[in-house]
Amino acid sequence: MSPNHDVEPRSEASAESLQEMRMSFMAHLVELRRRFLYSFIAMVIAFLICWGFAAEIFDFLLQPLIKAAPEGELANMHNTDLAEPFFTLLKTALLAAVFLASPAIIYNVWKFVAPGLYPDEKRAAVPFVAGATLFFLLGASFCYYVVIPFGYAFLLGFSLEVSNPTLMIKDYFALTTKLLLGFGMVFELPVVTSLLSAVGVLTHRHLLQHWRIAVVAAFIIAAILTPPDVVTQLMLAAPLMLLYGISIAVAYVITKRRERRIAKELAELS
């Protein structure tokens, strides 16, 4: 009889544990849906604002190409169908909305992961949102003012030597968007590292252990995101490796602080 009595409480405990895990998972899904909805609303509002300035924003995106064109060579845009300019402006407004709504999006990401942090770490919401937004804009600005002019000047100059290029509005926007968003996301590395270190997923030891892989990955990412010339690729790979070094320092500070806090709590419990 006693074995059966032992099994029943264990079964009930297992069922209760499974039910708690299921409820916790559902709660996370509900919170994820809420944060996604808030981010979507922010994007819609930002898009409506940016749509009124879509033509001006696209003209802003054209400036590096116009400046890169040799004197006497006008960098005109062409399209293959009548709807292409409209959809390009639509995508331009959407791209601008990503930048405009980035603080709200980043804030909702923070609110989703904040329950797993310590109380004092939760109070770092403002620095996290400000830092993530700053690094995202810094990466995009570095791309726009440094990388794109040099890369486009190289590609356009090379093209003019062998042919008379026909620049398509859709292709130009796609390449420029990939570069701006790519650089913006790459520059988020220290911020992402600080977040992962705060929740205990990543430490400076992991980053130091895999630095060789990080160097190779930096050049691979640079080759994917930038135009196909070595100098432009180095212009992304070098900052990326610098950001990796900054990430190690940030992870070291946060990890040591977290380890001291855990050690203090264990000491108080014992």
DRENTOR-847206 format. One record per residue: x, y, z of N, C-alpha, C in turn. Coordinates in pm, whole numbers, plus 32768, in hexadecimal, padded with zeros to 4 digits. Example, Ala and Ser with C-alpha at 12.3 -4.5 7.8 and 13.67 -1.06 7.14 Angstrom:
85277DC7830C84CE7E3E830C85287EB6830C;85057F1F82C485577F9682CA850A80038313;
! end
This chain:
80537F8880008000800080008056807D8000;80C3807E804D811580F68059815381217FD6;818180C17F8081B780EF7F008151813D7EB0;80D3810D7EB2806D81547E67805681DF7EA0;805A81E77F26804682697F6680B782C97F42;8132828F7F2F81A382E37F0B819783147E7B;816382BD7E25815A82DF7D9780F5834D7D80;808283437DC8801783A37DB0804184337DD0;8080844E7E4480AD84D87E5D811385077DF6;816C84AA7DCB81CF84D17D67818B84F27CE3;812884A47CBF80DF84BE7C43809885447C4A;805A855E7CC0801485DD7CD0807786527CCA;80EC863E7D08815286A87D06818386C07C78;819786537C2C81C486617BA2815C86A87B4E;80DD86857B65807186C77B1B8069875B7B3C;807A877B7BBD807888087BE680EE88547BA9;816588137BA881DB88537B6E81C8886B7AD9;819088087A95817688157A068111888479EB;80AB888C7A41804688F47A318083897F7A47;80DD898B7AAA811F8A0B7AC281778A337A4D;81BE89D27A13821389EF799F81BE8A1B7928;814B89DA791880F289FC78A980B98A8978BC;80928AA97939805D8B2E795480C98B997941;81448B79796C81B28BD7795C81CF8BEF78C8;81CC8B84787A81E48B9077EA81778BE477A8;80FB8BCC77CE808D8C1A779680968CAD77BE;80C28CC6783A80D28D507867813D8D977815;81A98D5077F582118D8977A181DD8DA77715;818A8D4E76E081528D64765B80F58DDE765B;80A68DEB76C5804C8E5E76CF809C8EDF76D7;81078EDD7726815B8F55773381A28F7576B0;81D08F0C766A82118F2175E881AF8F5E7584;81348F2C758480CF8F63752B80B28FF5754D;80AC901675CE8091909F75F7810290FC75C9;817E90D275DC81F0912575B581F89134751D;81D790C974D681D590D07444816991307415;80F6912E745680889187743180AE92187449;80EC923574BC811592BE74DA817E92EE7474;81DA92967451824092BA73EE820292D27365;819F92817344815A929172C3810F931672BE;80CE933A732C808793BA733180E9942E7322;815D9424736381C3948B735681F4949672C6;820394237283822E942371F881C59464719E;8147944871B780DB9482716580D995197174;80E3954971F080E395DA7207815D961B71C4;81D195DB71D3824B961171948240961070FC;820495A670C581F4959E70338199960E7000;812B9628704680D09692701B8115971A701D;816D972E707E81B897AB7084821C97B47010;826497466FFA82CD97456F93829697456F05;821C97136EF281E3970E6E6C81D7979A6E30;81BA97FD6E8181AF98856E4E823398BF6E1F;82A3987F6E47832798AF6E21837498466DD0;832D97E66D96836F97776D5283C897A66CE0;839898046C8F83E798356C1D8466987A6C4D;845B98CC6CB584D199116CEC853498AE6D28;850098466D69855897E16DA685A197946D3A;855B97726CCE859E97296C63860797816C1F;85EA98006C10864D985D6BD986C898636C33;86B2985C6CB7872098576D17877497D96D02;873297696CE7877A96EC6CD087C896EF6C4D;879C97436BEE87DF974C6B6C885E97A16B71;886A97F66BD588D898566BD8896398166BD0;897F97A86C198A04976B6C0C8A23973F6B7E;89BE970C6B3689D496E06AAD89EC97576A51;899F97C16A6489AF98396A118A3998766A26;8A64987B6AA38AE898B36AC18B59985A6A90;8B3D97D66A8C8BA497786A608BB5977769C9;8B4E97A6697F8B5597A668EC8BC0980768BD;8C1497DE685F8C79983A68298C3898B667ED;8C83992267E88C4E99A067B48C20998D6724;8BA899BB67098B6E99AB66838B1E992D6673;8B2398D466D88AD6985766D38A6598616739;89E9986B670A897698776764894497EC6789;893897D5680A890A9752683A8871974F6836;8839973E67BF87A8973867B0877596AF67D9;86FB96AC680D86BA963068328657960867C5;864A958667AC85EC95526749859294EB678B;852294CF674A84C79469677D849094176708;8469939D6726843A934166BE83A3934666AA;83589379670D82C7938466FF829794006749;821B9425673081E694A0676981D594996800;81BD9423683681A2941668C5822294146919;829493FD68D9831193ED6924833594676978;832C94E46944834A9559699882EF95636A12;826E95436A008210954B6A70823894E96ADD;8254946C6AB7827694076B1C82FE94256B5A;835794636B0F83D894896B4883C794F36BB3;837095566B96835395BC6BFB830D95806C75;82BA951C6C5C827694D66CCA82DE94926D25;833E944F6CE483A7940C6D30840394716D74;841494E56D348466954E6D718427957F6DF2;83A495946DF0835D95BF6E68836595526ED3;835E94D46EAB836994666F0A83F494606F48;845B94766EF684E494786F2984F694E96F8E;84C4955F6F6B84CE95D16FC7848095B67047;840F956F703B83BE955070B1840994F47112;845D949B70DC84AD9444713285099497718A;854894FD714F85A29552719C855495AA71FE;84E395DF71D1849496377227845895EB729D;842C9570728383EA952072EC844C94CB733B;84CD94D0731A852F9479735B8531948873F4;85239500742E8520950674C284AB94B874FE;843594C274BF83C0947974F183D393E274E1;840B93B874708421932A7458848692F274BC;84F3933B74D0855A930F752E8524930C75BC;84D0936D75E08494936F7665843D92F4767C;83F192CC7618839C9256762683ED91D5762E;845F91D375E984B9916175F984EB91597689;850E91CD76BF853C91D2774A84CF91A377AA;845691D1779783E891AA77EF83CD911477E9;83EB90D7777983D39046776C843B8FF677BB;84B8902477BA85218FD977FE85359007788E;84FE907B78B4851590B3793984EB905879AC;847E900879A184588FB27A1284C68F517A3D;85248F3279E585908ED67A0986078F1B7A4A;85FE8F9E7A63866D8FE97A9A865990067B2F;86C4902E7B7086BD90597BFC867A90E27C03;864391067C7885FC91867C85865091FF7C5B;86D192017C83872492747C5E874492747BC9;874891FD7B8A876091F47AFA86E692227AAC;8670920C7AE485F692387AA185EF92D07A96;863293147AF4863093A67AF1868993DF7A84;86D093887A3D872993B579D186E093C1794C;865C93CA7950860E93D078D486349449787F;863B94BD78BF86599538787486E595337836;874E950E788387D39502784487D6949B77D3;878E942B77E6878E93C5777E874D93F876FE;86D79435770B86909469769686E294D77653;8719953176A58769959E766D87E695697628;882A9509766988A394D1762F8889948475AF;8820943275B087FF93E3753987D7943D74C4;878994A474E287619502747987DB954E7443;8831957A749E88A895C4747689039570741D;891D94F474448976949E73F58938947B736E;88B49468736B8871944B72EC887E94C1728C;8864953972BD887195B1726A890295CD7247;895D95AF72A489EB95C3728A8A1A95687218;89EE94EB721B8A14948E71B189DF94B9712A;896094E271258924950E70A98967958F7076;898995EA70D289CB966670AC8A57964C7076;8A9F95F070B78B2495CC70878B1C95926FFA;8AB695436FE48AA195086F5F8A8195746EF8;8A2795CF6F1B89FA96356EBB8A68969A6E99;8AB296C76EFE8B1197336EEA8B9F97036EC6;8BBD96846EE48C4596546ECC8C4A95E36E66;8BFE95796E808C0995016E2F8BC795116DA6;8B4A953F6DA48B00954A6D268B4395A76CC3;8B6D96216CE98BAF96776C858C2B96366C47;8C7D95F86C9B8CF695B96C678CD595406C10;8C7C94EA6C428C5994726BF68C1494916B72;8BB794F06B748B6D95116AFA8BC895586A96;8C2595AB6AC78C8395EE6A6D8CDB95866A26;8D0695226A708D5894B86A358D09946A69CC;8C90943F69F18C4093EF69958C16943F691A;8BEE94BC692D8BC3950F68BD8C3895306862;8CAA9550689D8D20956C684B8D4B94F467FA;8D45947E68368D6A940467EF8D0693E8677E;8C8493FD67998C1E93E367348C2E944266BD;8C4D94C066D78C589523666B8CD095086612;8D3094BB66438DA4949B65F18D8594306589;8D2493DC65A58D09936B654B8C8093726508;8C2693CA653A8BA093CF65018B5C94516527;8AE3946364F68A8F94D4651E8A20949D6575;8A31949D65FA89D294566651894894956653;88E3944066598859946A666D8833944B66FC;882594B1674C880E949F67DC8778949267F6;8751941E682C86C49403684686A1942D68D4;8631947168E1860794A7696285F1943969C9;85BB93C8699C859E935969F8861F931B6A2C;867F930569D486FD92C769FD874E93236A57;874F93A36A37879A94026A8A876094076B17;86DC940B6B21869D94126BA486B893926BF3;86B2931F6BB186C892A06BF5875692996C2E;87B992C36BE0884492BE6C0E885993226C81;8825939B6C72883694016CD987F193D86D5B;877A939E6D51873293706DC8877F93036E10;87B592A46DC2880192366DFF887A926C6E4A;88BD92CF6E11893393086E51890E93546ED0;88A993AA6EC9888493FC6F3D885593A66FB2;87FA93496F9687C792F37001883392947033;888592616FD688F092066FFE89539247705B;898192BF703889DF9306708F899C932B7113;891F9355710F88DA9377718988D1930171E8;88B2928D71B488A592157207892D91E57239;899391EE71E38A1991C4720C8A4C9218727F;8A2F929A727D8A5E92F272E78A1392DD736B;89AE9288736B8966926773E689AE91FC7439;8A1E91CD74088A64915E744A8A81917874DE;8AB991EC75058AD1920175958A51920375E7;89E6923775AE8966923E75F7892D91B2760A;8930916275A188FE90D875AA89529088760E;89D4909E76078A2E905876648A0F907C76F5;89F790FD770F89D691277797895490E877C7;88F390DC776D8873909F77928884900B77B1;88CD8FC3775C88E48F34777289378F1C77EF;89948F76780B89E58F6A788489918F837900;89328FE078F588DD9001796888848F8C798F;88578F3D792E88008ECB794C88508E4B7963;88D68E547959892A8DE27977893C8D7F7906;89148DA4788D89238D4A781A89B18D4E77E3;89F18DC277EC8A748DD777AF8AD18E1A7814;8B518DF6780F8BB58E3678648C2D8E60780E;8C858EAF78498CFE8ED778038D588E6077E4;8D4C8DF778348D9E8D80781D8D788D3F7798;8CF58D38777B8CC98D0076FB8CFF8D527686;8CFA8DD576938D278E2C76278DBD8E207611;8E098E18767E8E9A8E0776718EBE8D807635;8E718D1B76598E8C8C9576288E778C887592;8E188CD5755C8DF58CC774CE8E1C8D42747B;8E868D8774A38EAB8E02745C8ED98DE473CD;8F198D7173B88F468D4F732F8ECF8D3C72D2;8E688CF973058DEE8CE772B58DAD8D6E729B;8DB38DC772FD8D778E4C72ED8DBD8E9B727F;8E418E9072758E8C8ED7720C8E628EA47182;8E5B8E2171758E308DE770F58DA18E1170D4;8D4A8E0D71398CBE8E3471258CB48EC770FD;8D0B8F1D71348D088FAC71128D228FC0707D;8D838F7770478DA28F866FB88D368F476F60;8CF98EDB6F918C8B8E9E6F448C148EFC6F3E;8BF08F376FB18B818F966FB58B9F900F6F5D;8C1B903F6F638C4390B16F108C38908F6E7C;8C5E90166E578C568FEE6DCA8BC58FE46D9C;8B6B8FBE6DF68ADE8FAF6DD18A9990376DC6;8AB790926E228A6D910F6E2A8AA1917D6DCF;8B22917C6DB18B5D91EC6D698B7091CD6CD5;8B8492366C838BA5921F6BF68C2591CF6BE9;8C3A918F6B758CAA91316B678D3191736B4D;8D6191C36BAD8DEA91F46BA68E2691E96C31;8EA891CE6C368EEB91AD6CB38EE892216D17;8EFE929B6CE68F06930D6D418E8193246D89;8E13931D6D3F8D8F93306D7C8D7192C26DE1;8D9A92496DC18D8491DA6E1F8DD491EF6E9F;8E4E92236E918E9E92416F088E6092B06F5B;8E17930A6F188DD693796F5E8D6693496FB8;8D3492D06FA08CD392946FFD8D169231705A;8D7491E170268DB4917B70798E0291B970ED;8E47922970D38E979268713D8E3F929E71AF;8DD592EB71928D7C931672018D3A92A07248;8D1C923771FD8CDB91C3723A8D379180729E;8DB89174727D8E17913A72DB8E2C91967354;8E2A921B733B8E33927A73AA8DBA926C7406;8D44925E73CB8CCB924C741B8CD091C9746A;8D0F916374308D1D90E474778D7590F674F2;8DE1914674E38E35916475568DEA91B075C1;8D9A921175978D47925C75F68CE491FF763B;8CAE91A175F08C4E914176288C8E90EB7695;8D0D90C576808D53907776E68D6090C67768;8D84914677598D92919B77D08D0C91AD7817;8CA291C477CB8C1C91D578058BEF9155784B;8C0590E378098BDE906278438C2C904578C2;8CAB906F78C68CFD9059793E8CC390A479B6;8CA2912379A18C6C91747A0E8BE7913C7A40;8B8E911C79E48B0990EC7A0A8B1090627A4A;8B65900A7A138B718F827A498BA98F847AD7;8C118FD57AED8C4C8FDE7B738BE790147BD8;8B9A90767BAE8B3490AF7C068AC990467C25;8AA28FF97BC08A3C8F927BD58A708F237C2E;8AEE8EFB7C1D8B278E917C6F8B348EBC7D01;8B598F3A7D188B618F6D7DA28AD88F6E7DE3;8A728F917D9689EA8F957DCD89BA8F087DF1;89D58EA87D9A89AD8E1E7DB589F68DE87E2E;8A798E047E388AC88DD57EAA8A958E107F2C;8A6E8E8E7F298A378ECF7FA089B38E907FC9;895C8E707F6788DB8E337F8688EE8DA77FC1;894D8D5B7F8A89688CD37FBE899E8CDB804B;89F38D3F80658A298D4E80E989BD8D718150;895E8DC4812588F08DE8817E88968D71819A;88818D1A8136882E8CA48149886F8C3D81A5;88F38C33819C89398BD081EF894D8C06827F;
! end
